Amino acid sequence: MNHVIQKILSCITGLAMLMAVNIPSAYAVDSLQSAETELTDGTFTYEMVNGTYTITKCSSTAIVGSIPEYRNGYSVTAIGDYALSNCTAIGSLKIPDTITSIGEGAFAGCTSLTKVTLPERIDTLSNGIFMGCSSLSEVDIPDSVKTIESYAFYNCSALKDVELSKKLVTIEPMAFAECSSIENIDAENTDAFTFSDGILYDRNKTTIYRASTKLTGDVYIENTVKSIEPGAFSVCAGIENLFFPSSVETIGDDAFGYCVSLKKADFARGLKSIADIAFKNCVSLESVEFPITLTEIGEGAFFNCSELKRVIIPESVETISTGAFVNCGKLERVSIPKSVVSIGENAFAYSLDNDGYVLDKAFEMSVYSDSAGIKYAKNNGISYSAVDKNLSGLVFILIGVGGAIIIIVFAVVLMSKGRKSASYSARKAKKLAKEKEEEENYKNIIE
């Protein structure tokens, strides 16, 4: 959780460092302070770099509609890192084609910016370029753009429609994370991506980059998908149940953050890692049963899942990171298998308030003697019972008791063409049968 927060805070720190200087008039006569270095025109500050000007600062109160092409006979060819950040008076902006480079966080925090027209010569939308532009609803991405870097449109909460550029080949993690209004991503002009059934994939449908926030109810992930990128389903508030195929190996940072209606995530065997804050603030999530292929649960992975009552951790898990289950107030007990070799600080039994971490003294753990589980319990003053049974073996025995139900359900599923094409009645039967079996198994495992 800490390194993800640090990535976000790095942009914010940059913004604070580059707070623009108040200058009384946006129409002041150019005043050349140094013929070869710096120029100010009352709105922007320019720096001479290799014979052309780069905009380095902007008055925070400036009201402008366009970036100038020339100053003092020299071309303006670049906008520097955080140059217009926090210029909250800008409503719409046209950037001329003389601009070939726009730096990191260049417009971050421009909360009044509603529309921007980008130049035809840039090939990259830099890291955090429009981060926190909460009013941005329209952006023209030119066909020259090949890369959209991390956090480029992070938390652009008014952005609904995006048309991807023709030459686009790379979308980096968190590029569209927490865009709470995003509905449609037009990928018709690009060969590298496809938008299908409300989800943006790479052309081969092995990676999910972003989902429409209009998705509701049950969502079945395609059985070709291997990776769900950071922020991919963040703020998809209408999703209630998630069904993962065995092809999915990794779930990225904040992948399902703020999916506030999500009640259940049906993980499949094949999943190896759940990254930091992957399910943060999923306040309706009630239970998670991890597959026997999972090895790592990231920092704050289930932070503030306040309705989470049941967690089953299999023998495959090795690492449970810092704060993995912080603010999971209804989670009263958990069994830690012997395979776990590392448990981070505040991983279980803690809530977080204004005064810091608070231990839930009623929380209990079932652990192995001489294990990471028992060390965690002792170090944190948590009640525990030590056992030396093989948890995975116990799980399989319990599953065998309900084997008849599972065989019937799997027969229905295997005869279908796949989860997505399964009939409604088969899905419902499987769901009900599995829920009943899980409830019985969990009770027996804990007891």
Buried (B, 14 or more C-beta within 10 A) or exposed (E): BEEBEEBBEBBBEBBEEBEBEEBEEBEEEEEEEEEEEBBBBBBBBBBBBEEBBBBBBBBBBBEBEEBBEEBEEEBBBBBBBBBBBBBBBBBBBBBBEBBBBBBBBBBBBBBBBBBBBBBBBBBBBBBBBBBBBBBBBBBEBBEBBBBBBBBBBBBBBBBBEBBBBBBBBEBBBBBBBBBBBBBBBEBEBBEBBBBEEBBBBBEEBEBBBBBBBBBBEBBBBBBEBBBBBBBBBBBBBBBBBBBBBEBBBBBBBBBBBBBBBBBBBBBBBBBBBBBBBBBBBBBBBBBBBBBBBBBBBBBBBBBBBBBBBBBBBBBBBBBBBBBBBBBBBEBBBBBBBBBBEBBBBBBBBBBBEEEEBEBBEEBBBBBBEEBBBBEBBEEBEBEBEBBEEBBBEBBEEBBEEBEEBBEEBEEBBEEBEEBBEBEEEBBEBBBEBBEEBBEEBBEEBBE
